[in-house]
Every structure is written in structure tokens, then in C-alpha cells.
Amino acid sequence: MTGPLSAAQLAGLAQGHGDASTIAVLRGGQLGRRRLLTVAAARACRGEPLVRQSLELLTRAEHAHPATVAAVLTHPPVTGWARAALDGAAGPAYLAALAAAAATRAGLTFTLTLPRPGDGVLSLPTVGAATGLPFDSPVRLTGEAGTVRIGSGADEGVRIEAGGGRLLDAGGGAIGWLPIRRTTPFDAVEVLVDDQDPWRDCYHRPSAPRLDDVSADRLTRLTAEAGRWLRAHLPAHADALAGLLRTLVPLRPPPSGNPVSATSRDALGAIALSVPADAPTLALLLVHELQHTKLGALSDLVPLHRPGGPARYRAPWRLDPRPVGALLQGAYAHLGVAEVWRCRRHEGTAAAFEYAYWREQTIRAVRQLADADELTAAGRSFVADMASTLRGWRDPVDGAVEAAVRDVADASAVRWGLANLLPDPDQVARLAHAWRQGVPPETGRQASTVVPAAPRPALTMGSGPEGAVRHRLLCSGGPPGSSPSDQAYAAGNAEDALAGYRRRVAADCGDVDAWVGLALTAHHTGQPVAAGVLTSRPELVRALSHALPDADPLALATWLAQPA
């Protein structure tokens, strides 16, 4: 079943995009969901007078100007507030602020009194925020003809034109006004820069405080440039951003300074990011998070997999096991990432590597999803269409780039297996006994157990043999501080590298970089069977090597592949 979407619309999304009618269905689904959540959250606030007044005001605004109410209720933080209210962790003040913002933008006359804000700041979603409010007095909101006056105690406050958040009257008191900033990067569709809403902070990184004018202007400029690039190269993604993106939420940059981005199911329609250095990077971040947004909105309408399920899948870009839903989210996001790099692959070796790498890792993720029994019929169809798109991307890249990509992708599989898979001890003992007896390994070897693990950061490509290979490809020479065996491998001296990795494994069976090196050098020294086993079952070969310290790991890997 595809619910409100046709089979063709679902296929269009799965292939990476989605046409205008499909994006409209996703947008409408989110509006309907937020309407229901808002009413449910209001009921959870136990019928306080402010709840009744706020709902009445929203109803009046809906009758007067339904598009305005829709614009306010699609403000992404509404979902987070509603969920918190349903859990008893939020009161009705935010609901009143939503009603006041909608009523003012609809041009209604009204009065509303809110409890004093704990931090002295009152946010009017999609309009702006009043600051310097006294802590000992309720807040008075008085709306008339598209303006609202915000006062408290003896302070007359400020008067705001709600349509653009423009300050009309500063009042002369202590209360100040911070208008919400707006930009129009996609076909004149307004996108808000949300650096002040109290419910915006729902990401894995903390949101940034209000941007200074220079930083805000820079983000606006970069967003406009990224919009032009996407319109020229990936117009379907530009159209989807125009249809679904409502706010940009600035994040605090990480200590590394590398750009980060995020979305949240509690704020679909928002993309959170640290301000990057250039527009192409911003375009990449926007497409990545757009894919998460589309799939999140789709999942609210059409179940693609059964809920729950263990974290047992390998997402090629992470070190921890992931449940099927998280793997699907990551694969769909990286389908978009690969497409951006596909457009940029002619820019040089680095861009060609990024394209080939993300294409390969996404193919590997989709291959796992195709075998996932948690998928619904719609989910299986969705994954099949993703695979079809990837099969169509046969753009050739340089042979050295392809070889480096294979090394890095295989290395990530080895690292994940060593970090997360635990072979059955009895099976290891039986295999060790068979090896000592000189007989073939047992048939029907059971799969290793995925060990539950806390979330771990994304895999990096900067260490070990794969880091040396990538560094030599992109920078010439091996990276500083890499081991002699890594340097030899990157330089193409596979036999010398293999000898070095063998010595390292013999000295320390826990040397993960050395196990990665064994898998990669086996491929380049005419031992493809051993390479395949070391890549697909590294945890089993390591466990056997620990039980059989005198055995050659490559011989063990080759033996494991024998038929009984």
C-alpha cells in the first residue's frame, strides 16, 4: 500500500527526487500532522484558560486567513513543543505565542496575557522575539490591523508589524525586539533563519545563539549562491527544497571546524547546520538533509519497515550497528550526496573520489536493505528503485580512484566487523580443532552475534592503510606518522606491506589497522579468496588466530572458504 501517494510518486521519491505533486503531498502530510499534534497537546495542558483563549484565537485566524495559520503551524519547532506537552514537559505559553503570531499575521484584533518567560525572552514563532521582559509581570499581547504590541508591567513595550517582524515603535522602555531573519534562495519561497525559537534545539549538536549581523549576512549570501547552484545542476532538489524547507537553524561549529548538519523528526522542514565556508559545501549539506526530510515525511504517511527491530546492520559510514530504519535513512541521504558529487566529479581527483566513494558505499548499504526482512512491501519497492538509480550511475572514473575507493570501502567493512561482531566461542573451538586435525572446516557456520554498542562517531578515512592510500591519491606521498607497512602499501609495495602486517598481527592480535592491511594486501598479492573472507568475516579469522597463534591468518582465511 502506498497510502496517499501513487505507485509512480513513491517510485519517483525512491529514485532520489519526487515531482511537485509528490512534494505537495509530503508538505500537506506534515501540516495535517502538526494540526493534530497541536490540538492533542492543547488538550494535554489540562484546559487552562490560556489554552482555551489560544485555540479560539487560532480558530478565528483560520477562518480569516487559513494560509497564514498553515504557515505558522508548519513552523518546524511546533512538533517538538507538542510532543513535550503531550509528555507533560511543556505548558501552554508556546501555544499562545503561536496563536498570537497567526492572529497578528492575519490582521485580527485581540488581547492575550501570557505567563512571564523564565529567561525574559518571548518568541513569536515566524515573527521574532521580544527581549528584556521583566520576570515579575505577565506579558500583554495586543493585536490590531497586522501589528502586535508586546508589553509587561509598566513597560508599554514594543509594537511590531507581524508580516515581516518589523519594529514600528520601540516604546522607550527596557523591552527590545529581535526580528526573525528571512531569505528567499529557492524561487522566492521564504526560508527563516531560526536562531531564537526556544524549541529549535533538538539536534545532536547544540544550536548556536543568535547570529551577529555579519554571520547572518554571510549565511544568507551562501544560501542564495547554493540555491543558484542547485537550480542550475540539480533542479529537482531545488524544487523539493522550495517545497519543504522552512527554516535554517544555525549550529555551533564542532572543534574540528568541519561543517556539520542535521535534521530531526521533531522538526521536519528545518535543516540545522554550522555555517560552512562556501556555497558548494552548503549545497551538499542541504541535499543531504533534504533527503532525510523527504524520507521522514514519507514515513509519516507510508510505513516502509516494521517499527522497532535490533541494531544489526552495517551503515558503511558509521562504526556502530544500526537498525533498519536508520540504515534506510542513511542510504537515502547518501544517494543525494553521491548525486551532488556526480555533478562535480569533473572538478578534479578529490571530487571524482567523493563521487565514486559515496556511490560505492550507498550501493553496499542498499544491498543490505534488499535482504532486510523488516521491510514492508512499499519498503521493498522503495529500496529496489534506489538500487535502480545507482545501477544507472556507471560514470567512469580514473582507475587509481576506483582502486582507492575499493580499498577504503573494504577497510570500513573490516573495521566494522572487528568492532561489532562476536563469533560463537564453541564454533571457534570446533574450527580450531578441525584446523589442528587437518580436516576441512565444518559446514553451516553460524553468523556472528552483533554486539550492542553505544552510538559511535562516523568512520574516518584518515588512518591505517586506507588513510595512506587516500592521502597518496589526493596529496601525493603517504600521510605523516603512518606506519612503514601503511606507507609501503600506499606506494604499491604490496608484498613488503603484507610482510609488515603479518608481523604486526603476530605481535598484537588486536591491531585493527594490521587486520585491515591484511585484507587489502591479500587482494593485491593474488589471494582473492583470503581477501574475501577477511573482508566479510574478519572477526572469525581474528578469533581463530587468537586460538591458533602459530597459524598464518591468510592461510586460515583461505581454509575457512573451503567446502567441507
Buried (B, 14 or more C-beta within 10 A) or exposed (E): EBBEBEEEBBBBBBBBBBBEEBBEBBBBBBBBBBBEBBEEBBEBBEEBEBBEBBBEBBEBBBEBBEEBBBBBBBBBBBBBBBBBBBEEEBBBBBBBBBBBBBBBBBBBEBEBBBEBBEEBBBBBBBBBBBBBBBEEEBBBBBBBEBBBBBBBBEBBBBBBBBEEBBBEBEBEBBBBBBBBBEBBBBEEBBBBBBBBBBBBBBBEBEBBEBBEEEBBEBBBEBBBBBBBBBBEBBEBBBBBBBBBBBBBBBBEBEEEEEBBBBBBBBBBBBBBBBBBEEBBBBBBBBBBBBBBBBBBBBBBBBBBBBEEBEBBBBBBBBBBBBBBBBBBBBBBBBBBBBBBBBBBBEEEBBBBBBBBBBBBBBBBBBEBBEEBEBBBEBBBBBBBBBBEBBEEBEEEBEEBBBBBBBBBBBBBBBBBBBBBBEBBEEBBEBBBEBBEEEEEBEEEBEEBEBEEEEEEEEBEBEBBBBBBBBBBBEEEEBBEEBBEBBBBBBBEBBEBBBBBBBEBBBEEBEBBBBBBBBBBBBBBBEBEBBBBBBBBBBBBBBBBBEBBEEBBBBEBBBBBBEEE
